[in-house]
Amino acid sequence: MASAALFDLVLRPLLFTALAGLALLPLERLVRARPPRRTGFATDLAFATCGQVLTRVLLVFGVGWALSALDAIAVDRPLFQHVVDPRLRSLLDVASGLLLFELGGYGYHRLAHRVPWLWRLHAVHHSSETMDWLAAFRQHPLEIVLMTLVQNAPLVLLGVPLGAHASVLLLLRLHTVFVHSNLRVPAGPWSLVVAMPCFHHRHHQRDGAPRNFAALFPFIDRCFGTASAQPSTEFGSSEPLPQGFVGLLLHPFGISRRRRSVSPAA
């Protein structure tokens, strides 16, 4: 029992970080989008290890309870229960789950650039001056908790089956690391359906109004008028923020010595 808990809380998030690095680091060397100019490596590594473990603990003991409470009031019948073909039903469950998850994430992301206290959490993610696979992990654990609640609540309430729900979580987690990576992906029809690294990198552009809020489906930004095809040049926050792991964790609570950052209006 203790070993299973240890694996779930500590080893599972560390294993995901290691596998993501093994998959993407060689690709970033072969087909990189821009020359490597790595800053903040120790901070990003701390978020990818210690931060991931802390986040996992918060998710298991906080979000897990909240989603269980929502499950008690969820609809009794799944959305596609009348679809006879089990493979088609599973496909529809995953597709609808991805769309619901993305819409919830898009809404939260827009608010995170408008609401000051949400921005203080989100600014941690925007503090990275380097875009690569490791930068994807620089997120405040409390923000991940809030986003997890917002994105998963619709799936729970609408009765998306557990298997499809798990597939949605895995696909989105993998894609989150991918869109931050320093990879050059050729433009094509796929770019209209699935967000590529260049699409998300534009969101991390240091100056100007934020654009490209969607994590997976770029057509959501097009529908709401927040899409941009302009290339990104410089990353990071335009306001001074702490550089270290502990400083960034404390920053949203006003404990940091640095001046509080303010996001441009979304």
C-alpha positions in Angstrom: 0.0 0.0 0.0 2.8 2.4 0.9 4.8 1.6 -2.2 1.7 2.2 -4.4 1.1 5.6 -2.8 4.8 6.5 -3.2 4.6 5.6 -6.9 1.4 7.6 -7.4 2.5 10.7 -5.6 6.3 10.8 -6.4 7.4 8.4 -9.0 4.6 8.8 -11.5 5.1 12.5 -12.1 8.9 12.1 -12.2 8.5 9.2 -14.7 6.4 11.4 -17.0 9.0 14.2 -16.9 11.8 11.7 -17.8 9.8 10.1 -20.6 8.9 13.5 -22.0 12.5 14.5 -22.0 13.7 11.3 -23.7 11.1 11.7 -26.4 11.5 15.4 -27.2 15.0 16.4 -26.3 16.5 14.4 -29.3 13.9 15.8 -31.6 14.7 19.4 -30.5 18.3 18.8 -31.5 17.3 17.5 -34.9 14.5 19.8 -36.0 14.7 22.8 -33.7 12.6 25.9 -34.5 15.2 28.3 -33.2 18.8 28.2 -32.0 19.1 27.0 -28.4 19.4 29.8 -25.9 18.7 28.2 -22.6 18.1 30.3 -19.5 16.5 29.3 -16.2 17.3 25.6 -16.6 17.6 25.0 -12.9 14.2 26.7 -12.3 12.4 24.7 -15.0 14.0 21.5 -13.8 12.8 22.2 -10.3 9.3 22.8 -11.5 9.5 19.6 -13.6 10.5 17.5 -10.5 9.7 19.1 -7.2 6.9 21.1 -8.7 5.3 18.1 -10.3 5.4 16.1 -7.1 3.8 19.0 -5.1 1.2 19.4 -7.8 0.4 15.7 -7.7 -0.1 15.8 -4.0 -2.5 18.7 -4.3 -4.4 17.1 -7.1 -4.9 13.8 -5.3 -6.0 15.2 -2.0 -7.8 18.3 -3.2 -9.1 18.0 -6.7 -9.9 14.3 -6.4 -12.3 15.0 -3.5 -14.0 17.9 -5.4 -14.5 15.8 -8.6 -15.9 13.0 -6.6 -18.4 15.3 -5.1 -19.4 16.5 -8.6 -19.7 12.9 -9.7 -22.4 12.4 -7.2 -24.6 14.9 -9.0 -23.6 14.0 -12.6 -26.1 12.9 -15.2 -27.0 9.2 -14.9 -26.7 8.4 -18.6 -23.7 9.1 -20.8 -24.1 11.4 -23.8 -23.7 8.7 -26.4 -25.3 5.7 -24.7 -27.6 5.2 -27.7 -24.7 4.7 -30.2 -24.5 1.0 -30.8 -21.0 0.6 -32.2 -18.6 0.6 -29.2 -15.7 1.9 -31.2 -17.7 4.9 -32.6 -19.1 5.5 -29.1 -15.6 5.6 -27.6 -14.4 7.9 -30.4 -17.3 10.3 -29.7 -16.7 10.2 -26.0 -13.0 11.2 -26.5 -13.8 13.8 -29.1 -16.5 15.5 -27.0 -14.3 15.2 -23.9 -11.4 17.0 -25.7 -13.7 19.8 -26.9 -15.3 20.3 -23.4 -11.8 20.2 -21.8 -10.5 22.7 -24.3 -13.4 25.1 -24.0 -13.0 25.1 -20.2 -9.3 25.6 -20.5 -9.7 28.5 -23.0 -12.2 30.2 -20.7 -9.9 29.9 -17.7 -6.9 31.1 -19.8 -8.7 34.2 -20.9 -9.7 35.0 -17.3 -6.1 34.3 -16.1 -5.0 37.3 -18.3 -7.7 39.5 -17.0 -8.3 38.8 -13.3 -5.3 40.1 -11.2 -5.1 37.3 -8.7 -5.4 34.7 -11.4 -2.7 36.5 -13.4 -0.3 36.4 -10.4 -0.5 32.6 -10.6 -0.4 32.5 -14.4 2.6 34.9 -14.6 4.8 32.1 -13.2 4.2 30.2 -16.5 5.0 33.3 -18.6 8.2 34.0 -16.7 10.1 31.5 -18.7 12.4 33.2 -21.3 13.0 29.9 -23.2 10.5 27.8 -25.1 11.3 24.1 -25.1 9.8 20.9 -23.7 11.1 21.7 -20.2 9.5 25.1 -20.0 6.1 23.4 -20.2 6.5 22.4 -16.6 6.9 25.9 -15.2 3.4 26.3 -13.8 2.3 27.2 -10.3 0.8 24.1 -8.6 -2.2 26.1 -7.4 -2.9 27.2 -11.0 -2.8 23.6 -12.2 -5.3 22.7 -9.4 -7.7 25.5 -10.6 -7.3 24.6 -14.2 -7.8 20.9 -13.5 -11.1 21.7 -11.7 -12.4 24.0 -14.5 -11.4 21.6 -17.3 -12.5 18.3 -15.7 -15.8 19.4 -14.1 -17.8 19.5 -17.4 -16.6 16.0 -18.2 -17.6 14.6 -14.8 -21.0 16.4 -14.8 -21.9 15.2 -18.3 -20.9 11.6 -17.5 -18.0 11.2 -19.9 -16.9 7.5 -19.3 -13.8 7.0 -17.2 -11.8 5.4 -20.0 -12.5 8.3 -22.4 -11.8 10.8 -19.6 -8.4 9.2 -18.9 -7.6 9.3 -22.7 -8.4 13.1 -22.8 -6.1 13.8 -19.8 -3.2 11.8 -21.3 -3.6 13.4 -24.8 -3.8 16.9 -23.4 -0.9 16.4 -21.1 1.3 15.1 -23.9 0.2 17.9 -26.2 1.0 20.6 -23.6 4.6 19.5 -23.5 4.7 19.3 -27.3 3.4 22.8 -28.0 6.0 24.3 -25.7 8.8 22.4 -27.4 11.5 24.0 -29.6 10.4 22.0 -32.7 10.0 23.2 -36.3 6.8 21.6 -37.7 6.0 22.3 -41.3 2.8 24.2 -42.0 -0.1 22.2 -43.4 -3.8 21.4 -43.0 -3.0 19.8 -39.7 -2.2 23.2 -38.3 -5.8 24.3 -38.7 -7.0 21.4 -36.5 -4.3 20.9 -33.9 -2.1 23.5 -32.3 1.6 23.4 -33.3 4.5 24.8 -31.3 4.6 28.0 -33.3 1.0 28.6 -32.5 1.5 28.4 -28.8 4.8 30.1 -28.8 3.0 33.2 -30.1 1.0 33.2 -26.8 4.3 33.5 -24.9 5.4 36.6 -26.9 6.8 39.0 -24.4 5.2 42.2 -25.7 1.8 43.0 -27.1 -1.7 41.7 -26.4 -1.8 37.9 -25.7 -3.2 35.7 -28.4 -3.6 32.0 -29.1 -5.1 30.9 -25.8 -6.3 27.4 -26.9 -4.0 24.5 -26.0 -5.1 22.0 -28.6 -7.7 23.3 -31.0 -6.6 26.6 -32.7 -10.1 27.0 -34.3 -11.4 28.0 -30.8 -9.2 31.1 -31.0 -10.4 31.8 -34.5 -14.0 31.6 -33.4 -13.5 34.1 -30.6 -11.2 36.4 -32.5 -8.0 35.8 -30.5 -5.9 33.9 -33.0 -2.7 35.3 -34.4 -0.3 33.9 -37.0 2.5 36.4 -36.3 5.8 34.8 -35.4 7.2 34.9 -31.8 10.5 36.5 -31.1 11.1 37.1 -27.4 9.6 35.2 -24.5 9.1 35.9 -20.8 7.3 38.5 -18.8 7.7 42.2 -19.5 7.6 42.8 -15.7 10.3 41.7 -13.3 9.7 38.4 -11.6 11.7 36.2 -9.4 14.1 33.9 -11.2 14.2 30.9 -8.7 11.8 28.1 -8.0 10.9 29.2 -4.4 10.6 32.8 -5.4 8.1 32.0 -8.2 6.1 29.8 -5.8 5.8 32.6 -3.3 5.3 35.4 -5.8 1.5 35.2 -6.2 1.1 35.7 -2.4 3.0 39.0 -2.4 5.9 37.5 -0.5 8.3 38.0 -3.5 10.6 41.0 -3.3 10.0 41.7 -7.0 7.3 44.1 -8.3 4.0 42.5 -9.1 3.5 41.8 -12.8 0.4 42.9 -14.8 -0.8 41.2 -17.9 -1.9 43.1 -20.9 -5.7 42.9 -21.4 -6.8 39.9 -23.3 
